[in-house]
Amino acid sequence: MRESSVRSPDGLEAILLVGGQGTRLRPLTLSTPKPLLPTAGVPFLAHQLAKARAYGVRRVVFATSYRASMFTEAFGDGSAFGLEIVYMTEDTPLGTGGAIRNAAQALTCAAEAPVLVLNGDILSGHDIAAQVDLHVARGAAVTLHLTEVDDPSRFGCVPTDGDGRVSAFLEKTPNPVTNRINAGCYVFRRSVIDTIPEGQVVSVERETFPGLIAAGALVLGFADSSYWLDVGTPAAFVQGSADLVLGKLDSPALPGPAGERLLLDGAVVSPEAKVTGGTVVCARAMVEAGASVRGSVLSEGCHVASGATVIDSVVGVGARVAPGAVLRQVVVGDGALIGPGNELTSGMRVWPGITLPECAVRFSSDV
């Protein structure tokens, strides 16, 4: 059968892995799970759900663990997204494989049906339908989305043969044999998920995929060069939000037209302020005249005063940036106060509720 002759089934089921604690994104994730962080004006997962819906997914099983109840509060039964959403919670974290196996208890599809598995911290522009089509046409056990990166040592390295068959799965090796990596979107045959041990901590990257390859199962790579970003760090999170606002990645969930900035209802931005680079200004946030904001996320109720500069940063809920303060690649926690004349840069993180007095932190000598 030709690979292009099979279309993805309408009614495809998906598992969404959202159980991680998002420690690399603290303090943003101290009170909010990473997949629920506001990204381009909506919870991050809203972008994934809208894309999945567009590609034929109709039922999604959330594999939750950390602050599980917040996902139910945010998405309910999924009807607002044209989806049916159900929730399976791990009492203790079970790893990627264990989470998939636990969530599979809520699947309704047949043993031979394809099941889409998505990671809750990936932005991707790849064609999900084409990945599913390839999987079905070739009768694969698993089909992995692969992308190319400059530094593959940070990810799972996935070499393939000339027919697209995965020959090895080398998780975060220091000497990668290819720059093609695991991009975190999988299509499983349902019966293969059922072979993962139930109730045990299992890693698909270190156990399931290598085991399938060693057993001779057909594990395919779906290589794609479209937009892809792991938003697990503050810098990547800010970049992902800005890229969505700028239209570098299309999303049906974007709550407004793409452009230099996205102002949500209730945002107050002075005509004399400069707000560019894909910045999001959330409800009740204020940017005063003379402030300059580029490529940043200004959370609900925060305040950027006249003369302040905020670049590639996140300003938390209710936080305040005083006149003359400069933020470059910084995370400011909820309710924090950055006093006048402070200069923060290079990945600094200010925890919630902290007050920095005037000129408390400087990276240059001028005042």
C-alpha positions in Angstrom: 0.0 0.0 0.0 1.4 3.5 -0.8 2.0 5.6 2.3 0.0 8.5 0.8 -3.1 6.4 0.2 -4.0 6.2 3.9 -5.7 9.1 5.7 -5.7 9.7 9.4 -9.0 8.4 11.0 -11.4 11.0 12.2 -11.9 10.1 15.8 -8.2 9.5 16.6 -7.5 9.2 20.3 -4.5 10.9 22.0 -2.7 10.8 25.2 -1.2 14.0 26.5 1.7 13.7 29.0 1.3 16.6 31.5 2.5 15.1 34.8 5.9 16.8 35.1 6.7 19.4 37.8 8.5 21.8 35.4 11.4 22.4 37.8 13.5 24.1 35.0 10.8 26.8 34.8 10.7 27.8 38.5 9.5 30.1 39.9 6.8 30.2 37.2 5.8 26.6 38.0 5.7 26.9 41.8 1.9 27.3 41.7 1.0 26.5 38.1 1.9 23.3 36.1 4.1 24.1 33.1 1.5 23.0 30.5 -0.9 25.6 32.0 1.4 28.6 31.9 -0.1 31.5 29.8 1.6 31.3 26.4 0.6 33.8 23.7 -2.5 34.7 25.7 -3.9 31.2 26.6 -2.7 28.2 28.6 0.1 26.4 26.7 -2.0 23.3 26.2 -4.7 25.2 24.4 -2.3 25.5 21.4 -1.7 21.8 21.4 -5.3 20.9 21.8 -6.4 23.2 19.0 -3.8 21.7 16.6 -4.7 18.1 17.6 -8.4 18.9 17.0 -7.5 20.3 13.5 -5.7 17.0 12.6 -8.6 14.7 13.5 -8.2 14.0 17.2 -11.5 13.9 19.0 -10.7 12.3 22.4 -7.8 13.1 24.6 -6.6 11.4 27.8 -4.6 13.7 30.1 -1.9 11.8 31.9 -1.6 14.0 35.0 0.3 14.0 38.3 1.5 17.4 39.6 -1.4 19.6 40.6 -3.7 17.4 38.6 -6.9 19.2 39.6 -5.8 22.4 37.9 -6.1 20.7 34.5 -9.7 19.7 35.1 -10.5 23.3 36.2 -8.8 24.7 33.1 -10.2 22.3 30.4 -13.2 20.5 31.9 -14.7 17.9 29.6 -13.1 19.5 26.5 -16.3 20.6 24.9 -15.0 24.1 24.5 -12.3 22.7 22.2 -14.6 20.4 20.3 -12.9 17.5 22.1 -13.8 14.9 24.7 -11.2 15.1 27.5 -10.7 12.5 30.3 -8.2 12.5 33.1 -6.0 9.8 34.4 -3.8 10.7 37.4 -0.7 8.9 38.7 -0.6 8.8 42.5 3.2 8.6 42.2 5.2 9.6 39.0 5.6 6.6 36.7 7.9 7.9 34.1 7.0 8.5 30.5 6.2 4.8 29.7 4.3 4.2 33.0 2.3 7.4 32.4 1.3 6.3 28.9 0.4 2.8 30.2 -1.7 4.3 33.0 -3.5 6.7 30.7 -4.3 3.9 28.2 -6.8 2.5 30.7 -9.1 5.3 29.5 -8.7 4.6 25.7 -11.6 3.2 23.8 -10.0 2.3 20.5 -9.2 -1.2 19.1 -5.9 -3.0 19.6 -4.7 -2.2 16.1 -5.7 1.5 16.2 -3.1 4.3 16.2 -2.8 6.3 19.3 -1.2 9.7 19.3 1.0 10.6 22.3 2.0 14.2 22.8 4.3 15.8 25.4 2.9 18.8 27.2 5.9 21.0 26.7 6.5 20.9 22.9 5.5 23.5 20.3 5.6 21.9 16.8 4.4 22.8 13.3 4.8 19.3 11.9 2.0 17.5 10.1 0.4 15.1 12.6 -1.9 13.6 10.0 1.1 12.7 7.8 2.9 11.1 10.8 -0.2 9.0 11.5 -0.6 8.1 7.8 3.0 6.8 7.6 2.4 4.8 10.8 -0.7 3.1 9.5 0.6 2.6 5.9 3.7 0.8 7.1 2.1 -1.1 9.9 4.6 0.2 12.5 4.6 -0.5 16.2 5.6 3.1 16.9 6.3 6.1 14.7 8.4 8.8 16.2 8.5 12.5 15.1 12.1 13.4 14.5 13.6 16.8 14.0 17.2 18.2 13.6 18.9 20.4 16.1 22.3 22.1 16.4 23.1 20.3 19.7 21.7 16.8 19.8 23.6 15.9 23.0 20.8 17.5 25.0 18.1 15.2 23.5 17.5 11.6 22.5 19.5 10.9 19.4 17.7 8.8 16.8 19.5 7.3 13.8 17.5 5.8 11.0 18.2 3.7 8.0 17.4 4.6 4.4 13.9 3.2 4.7 13.1 5.4 7.8 13.5 2.5 10.3 14.9 3.6 13.6 18.1 1.6 14.2 18.8 2.9 17.8 17.5 5.2 20.4 20.4 6.9 22.2 19.1 9.0 25.0 21.2 12.1 25.7 24.5 10.7 24.5 27.6 12.9 24.7 28.7 11.8 21.3 25.6 11.8 19.1 25.9 9.9 15.8 23.3 12.2 14.2 21.7 15.6 14.8 18.3 14.0 14.4 16.5 13.8 17.7 13.3 12.6 19.3 10.8 15.4 19.0 8.4 14.1 21.6 5.4 13.2 19.5 4.7 9.5 19.0 2.1 7.3 17.3 1.7 3.9 19.0 -0.2 0.9 17.9 -2.6 0.5 20.9 -1.6 -3.1 21.4 2.0 -2.0 21.9 1.1 0.4 24.7 -0.6 -2.6 26.4 2.8 -4.4 26.6 4.2 -1.7 28.8 4.3 -3.0 32.4 1.4 -1.6 34.4 1.9 0.3 37.6 5.6 0.5 37.2 8.1 3.3 36.6 9.0 2.9 32.9 10.9 5.2 30.5 9.9 4.9 26.8 13.1 6.6 25.9 15.4 4.2 27.9 13.4 1.1 28.0 10.3 0.8 25.7 11.8 2.1 22.4 15.2 0.4 22.7 13.4 -2.8 23.7 11.1 -2.7 20.7 14.1 -2.1 18.4 16.1 -5.0 19.9 13.0 -7.3 19.4 12.8 -6.4 15.7 9.6 -4.5 15.9 9.1 -1.8 13.2 9.9 1.5 14.8 9.8 4.3 12.3 11.1 7.8 12.2 8.9 10.6 10.7 11.5 13.3 9.9 10.3 16.8 9.6 12.0 20.2 9.4 9.1 22.5 10.4 9.0 24.7 13.5 9.9 22.8 16.7 10.6 24.0 20.2 10.9 22.4 23.7 9.6 25.2 26.0 11.1 23.6 29.2 13.4 26.6 30.1 12.5 30.2 30.7 14.3 31.4 27.6 12.5 28.9 25.4 9.1 29.6 27.1 9.5 33.3 26.3 10.6 32.5 22.8 7.7 30.1 22.1 5.1 32.7 23.3 6.7 35.4 21.2 6.9 33.2 18.1 3.2 32.4 18.3 2.3 36.1 18.6 4.6 37.0 15.7 3.0 34.2 13.6 6.2 32.2 13.2 4.0 29.2 14.2 0.3 29.2 13.4 -2.1 28.4 16.2 -5.9 28.3 16.0 -5.9 29.1 19.7 -4.1 32.5 19.4 -6.7 35.0 20.8 -6.0 37.7 18.3 -4.2 38.5 15.1 -0.5 37.8 14.8 1.7 40.8 15.1 4.3 42.7 17.1 2.2 42.5 20.3 -0.9 40.9 21.7 -3.0 42.9 24.1 -5.6 40.9 26.0 -8.8 42.4 27.2 -8.2 44.8 30.1 -4.5 45.4 29.3 -3.5 49.1 29.5 -0.6 50.2 27.3 0.3 53.9 26.9 0.5 55.1 23.3 3.9 56.4 24.3 5.2 53.0 25.4 7.1 50.8 23.0 5.8 47.2 23.0 7.2 44.9 20.3 8.7 41.6 19.4 5.7 39.3 20.1 5.1 40.6 23.6 1.9 39.6 25.4 0.3 42.0 27.8 -2.3 40.2 29.9 -5.5 41.4 31.5 -5.1 44.3 33.9 -1.4 44.6 33.2 -0.1 48.2 32.7 2.7 49.6 30.6 3.4 53.3 31.2 4.6 55.9 28.8 8.3 55.7 28.1 8.6 52.1 29.0 10.1 49.7 26.4 9.1 46.0 26.3 10.2 43.5 23.7 9.6 39.8 23.3 8.2 39.4 26.8 5.2 38.0 28.7 3.6 40.5 31.1 1.3 38.6 33.3 -2.1 39.6 34.8 -2.1 42.8 36.9 1.7 43.5 36.5 3.0 47.0 36.1 5.9 48.3 34.0 6.7 51.9 35.0 7.8 54.7 32.8 11.4 54.4 31.7 11.7 50.7 32.6 13.1 48.3 30.0 11.9 44.6 29.7 13.4 42.4 27.1 12.9 38.6 26.6 11.5 38.3 30.1 8.5 37.2 32.1 7.0 39.5 34.7 4.7 37.6 37.0 1.2 38.2 38.2 0.9 41.5 40.1 4.7 42.1 39.9 6.0 45.7 39.5 8.9 47.0 37.6 9.9 50.5 38.8 11.2 53.4 36.7 14.6 52.9 35.3 14.8 49.2 36.0 16.2 47.0 33.2 15.3 43.3 32.7 17.0 41.2 30.1 16.2 37.4 30.0 14.8 37.5 33.5 11.9 35.8 35.3 10.2 37.9 37.9 7.9 35.9 40.2 4.3 36.8 41.2 4.0 39.8 43.4 7.7 40.7 43.3 8.9 44.4 43.2 11.9 45.4 41.1 13.0 48.8 42.5 14.3 51.7 40.5 17.7 51.4 38.9 18.0 47.6 39.2 19.7 45.9 36.3 18.9 42.2 36.0 20.1 40.0 33.1 21.3 36.6 31.9 18.7 34.2 33.2 18.2 35.7 36.7 15.1 34.6 38.6 13.4 36.6 41.2 11.2 34.5 43.5 7.5 35.5 44.2 7.0 38.3 46.7 10.6 39.4 46.8 11.4 43.2 46.9 14.6 44.5 45.4 15.4 48.0 46.8 16.6 50.7 44.6 19.9 49.8 42.7 20.2 46.6 44.7 21.5 44.6 41.7 23.6 46.1 38.9 25.6 44.5 36.1 27.2 47.8 35.0 28.7 50.6 37.0 26.7 53.5 35.7 23.7 54.6 37.9 
